[in-house]
């Protein structure tokens, strides 16, 4: 199973990310691609992709992973800058 976990303290950023990533999850469940990127051996099979978007700070990442049932990560993407919505 593959899990996407999004952490942000900004409720607008969480809502935006949830809407965008939900489309990816639904496309995977339907067996399609959400982008023009070709499928590869590392592409999760349909229905094995889950999404968790939480109101949290990156410093609680370990606790959030544990609460989601994740014991390891293949990669972590962090957005450490400020949002254009905040300007």
VENVEN-V259635 format. One line per field, one symbol per residue. ss: DSSP state (H for helix, E for strand, L for the rest). psi: psi as a letter, one per 20 degrees, with the letter a starting at -180 (. if undefined). Layout:
ss=???
psi=???
This chain:
ss=LEEEEEEELLHHHHHHHHHHHHHHHHHHHLLLLLLLLLLLLLLLLLLLEEEEEEELLHHHHHHHHHHLLLLLLLLLLLLLLLLHHHL
psi=qppppppqiohghggggggghhhgghhghijapiajpqqrhipqqqjjpqpopqnrqhijgghggghijpirphqpppojaqqhii.
